[in-house]
Amino acid sequence: MLLAIEQGNTNTLFAVHDGESWTAQWRAATDAARTADEYAVWLHQLLRMHDLSLESLDGCIVSSVVPQSIFNLRNLARRYIGVEPMIIGENVDLGIEVRILKPSEAGADRLVNAIGAHTTYPGALLIIDSGTATTFDVVAPDGAFEGGAIAPGINLSLQALHDAAARLPRVAIQRPRRVIGKETVEAMQSGIFWGYISLIEGLVSRFKAEYGAPMTVIGTGGVASLFAGATTAIDHFNPDLTIMGMLEIVRRNAHFRGR
């Protein structure tokens, strides 16, 4: 069984694939100081809930945008699973062309998303990944990564609004009933939610105009589901896009020897 670890700035996803399907997924808050031992204790308990164990795992792949965490995640795989993990950006051939000025600057998460999307959807693609940052990435019909745009994530913007304005409270993100808020919380929720919808719709329109060819737009990431039904700019919502890309990378590196 494969353990896929997808680590973002805010959350870390652990997912188990049994060779046919994803059998379990769990999320933990990203903490660069968390040790391999701490990960192992936490993961051991969750695996038991699915009648699995660390010993049942025989492969591991890691995609992380937090370099300080890679040491501990590597030790988790080595000491508790008994394998050498595939680390995106280190010892793994992604099999993807990166058509930007400095290919080394492309984040692991963005490249993995591109691979997952290309193996699932045909033609030119625009991926919108809503997390700590909101990224807009273009994937060519041949699967190449062609760049994109990066904006602050919706939670980050909401936190900044609360931190910078003394009289504005901390509010939950939700779709408000109307755009014109009648009190402070409703006004903040409207500005954040509908503001991000407008950001998405505006950038999608500009991407399509500049690209000059039809594009399929895919939404993914931790908060992407919030936008479902609120805009027609996104054609598909796929929360598993990243781990689908990681699974494809494992298949492309079948020669890799983790034991």
C-alpha positions in Angstrom: 0.0 0.0 0.0 1.1 3.5 -0.8 1.2 6.4 1.7 0.9 9.8 -0.1 1.8 12.8 2.0 0.7 16.2 0.5 1.9 19.0 2.7 0.7 22.6 2.3 1.5 25.6 4.4 -1.7 25.2 6.5 -2.7 21.5 6.4 -1.0 18.2 5.6 -2.9 15.4 4.0 -2.1 11.7 4.5 -3.8 9.3 2.1 -3.5 5.5 1.6 -3.9 3.8 -1.8 -4.3 0.1 -1.9 -3.5 -0.3 -5.6 -7.1 0.2 -6.7 -8.5 3.1 -4.8 -7.9 5.6 -2.0 -9.0 3.8 1.1 -8.4 6.4 3.8 -7.5 10.1 4.1 -6.6 12.3 7.1 -5.6 15.9 7.6 -3.3 17.4 10.2 -2.3 21.0 10.8 1.1 21.6 9.2 3.8 22.0 11.9 7.4 22.1 10.7 8.6 21.1 14.2 6.6 17.9 14.4 9.0 14.9 14.6 8.9 11.6 12.8 7.9 9.9 16.1 5.0 12.2 16.6 3.8 11.6 13.1 4.1 7.8 13.6 2.0 7.8 16.8 -0.7 9.9 15.2 -0.7 7.8 12.0 -0.6 4.5 13.9 -3.9 5.3 15.7 -5.7 6.4 12.5 -4.5 3.4 10.5 -5.9 1.1 13.2 -9.4 2.7 12.8 -9.3 1.3 9.2 -7.8 -2.1 10.2 -4.4 -1.1 8.7 -1.0 -0.7 10.2 2.3 1.0 9.4 3.6 -2.5 8.5 0.9 -2.8 5.8 2.5 0.2 3.9 5.2 -0.5 1.4 5.6 2.8 -0.4 5.7 6.5 0.3 5.6 9.7 -1.7 5.9 13.2 -0.3 5.0 16.5 -1.9 5.8 19.5 0.4 6.0 23.2 0.1 7.5 23.4 3.6 11.2 22.5 3.2 11.8 22.4 7.0 9.4 19.4 7.3 11.0 17.1 4.7 13.6 15.8 7.1 11.0 14.5 9.6 8.7 13.2 6.9 11.7 11.3 5.3 12.5 9.8 8.7 8.9 8.8 9.2 9.1 6.7 6.0 12.5 5.3 6.7 12.0 4.4 10.4 8.4 3.4 10.6 7.5 2.2 7.1 10.9 0.9 6.2 11.1 2.6 2.8 13.0 5.4 1.1 10.3 7.9 0.2 9.9 9.6 -3.2 10.3 13.3 -2.6 8.9 15.6 -5.2 11.7 17.9 -6.4 14.5 15.6 -5.1 14.7 12.1 -6.4 11.7 11.7 -8.7 11.2 12.2 -12.4 7.9 14.0 -12.9 7.8 13.4 -16.6 6.5 16.9 -17.2 7.9 19.8 -19.2 8.0 23.1 -17.3 7.6 26.0 -19.7 8.5 29.0 -17.5 11.6 31.2 -17.3 12.9 29.5 -14.1 11.5 25.9 -13.9 13.1 25.4 -10.5 10.7 28.0 -9.1 7.6 26.0 -9.9 6.2 24.7 -6.6 5.9 20.9 -6.1 2.1 21.3 -5.4 1.5 23.1 -8.7 3.4 20.6 -10.8 1.7 17.6 -9.1 -1.7 19.3 -9.7 -0.8 19.7 -13.4 0.0 16.0 -13.7 -3.2 14.9 -11.9 -5.3 17.2 -14.1 -3.7 16.1 -17.3 -4.3 12.4 -16.6 -7.9 13.1 -15.9 -9.1 15.9 -18.3 -8.4 16.4 -22.0 -7.2 19.6 -23.7 -5.8 22.8 -22.3 -6.6 23.2 -18.6 -6.7 26.0 -16.0 -6.3 24.7 -12.4 -7.5 26.9 -9.5 -6.1 25.6 -6.2 -7.6 27.4 -3.2 -5.5 27.0 -0.1 -3.2 29.3 1.9 -2.6 30.9 -1.5 -4.9 30.7 -4.5 -3.0 29.6 -7.5 -4.1 29.7 -11.1 -2.1 27.3 -13.3 -2.2 26.6 -17.0 -1.6 23.1 -18.4 -1.1 22.7 -22.1 -2.9 20.0 -24.1 0.4 17.9 -24.1 0.6 18.1 -20.3 3.3 20.8 -20.0 3.1 23.3 -17.1 2.9 26.8 -18.6 2.8 29.1 -15.6 0.0 31.1 -14.0 -0.9 33.5 -11.2 -0.7 33.5 -7.4 -3.1 35.4 -5.1 -3.6 35.4 -1.4 -5.9 32.6 -0.2 -9.4 33.4 1.1 -8.5 32.5 4.7 -5.3 34.5 4.6 -7.2 37.6 3.4 -9.9 37.2 6.1 -7.2 36.9 8.8 -5.4 39.9 7.5 -8.6 41.9 7.6 -9.2 41.0 11.2 -5.6 41.6 12.2 -5.2 45.0 10.5 -8.6 46.5 11.5 -9.1 46.7 15.3 -12.8 46.9 15.2 -13.4 44.1 12.7 -14.2 40.7 14.3 -13.0 37.2 13.2 -15.7 35.7 11.1 -16.3 32.3 9.5 -16.3 32.0 5.7 -19.7 31.3 4.3 -21.8 32.3 1.3 -23.9 35.2 2.5 -27.6 35.6 1.4 -26.9 38.9 -0.3 -24.1 41.1 -1.5 -25.2 44.2 0.5 -24.5 43.3 4.1 -26.8 44.9 6.7 -24.3 44.5 9.6 -20.5 44.1 10.0 -20.2 40.3 10.0 -22.5 39.9 6.9 -20.6 42.8 5.2 -17.3 41.1 5.8 -18.5 37.7 4.6 -19.9 39.3 1.5 -16.7 41.1 0.7 -14.6 38.1 1.2 -16.8 35.5 -0.5 -18.2 37.5 -3.4 -14.8 39.3 -3.8 -13.2 35.9 -4.3 -15.8 34.8 -6.7 -15.1 38.0 -8.7 -11.4 37.3 -8.5 -11.9 33.9 -9.9 -14.3 35.0 -12.6 -12.1 37.9 -13.6 -8.9 36.0 -13.8 -10.5 33.0 -15.6 -11.8 35.4 -18.2 -8.4 37.0 -18.6 -6.6 33.7 -18.8 -8.9 32.4 -21.5 -8.6 35.7 -23.5 -4.7 35.6 -23.3 -4.4 31.9 -24.0 -6.6 32.2 -27.1 -7.9 28.6 -27.0 -10.6 26.7 -25.2 -9.7 25.8 -21.6 -11.3 23.5 -19.0 -11.3 25.0 -15.6 -10.8 22.8 -12.6 -11.2 23.8 -8.9 -9.3 22.0 -6.2 -7.9 22.7 -2.7 -9.1 22.9 0.9 -11.8 25.6 0.4 -12.7 25.1 -3.3 -16.0 23.4 -2.3 -17.2 26.8 -0.9 -17.4 28.1 -4.5 -19.5 25.2 -5.9 -22.8 26.5 -7.2 -21.7 30.1 -6.8 -20.0 30.5 -10.2 -20.1 29.0 -13.7 -16.4 29.9 -14.3 -15.3 26.5 -12.8 -16.2 23.5 -14.9 -15.2 20.8 -12.4 -14.4 20.5 -8.7 -11.9 17.8 -7.8 -10.6 17.7 -4.2 -8.3 14.7 -5.0 -6.4 16.3 -7.8 -3.1 16.5 -6.0 -3.0 12.9 -4.7 -4.2 11.7 -8.2 -1.0 13.4 -9.5 1.1 11.8 -6.9 -0.2 8.4 -7.8 0.6 9.0 -11.4 4.1 10.0 -10.5 4.6 6.7 -8.6 3.4 4.9 -11.7 5.9 6.9 -13.9 8.7 5.9 -11.5 7.9 2.2 -11.3 11.7 1.6 -11.3 12.1 3.4 -8.0 13.2 1.1 -5.2 11.9 2.3 -1.9 13.0 -0.7 0.2 
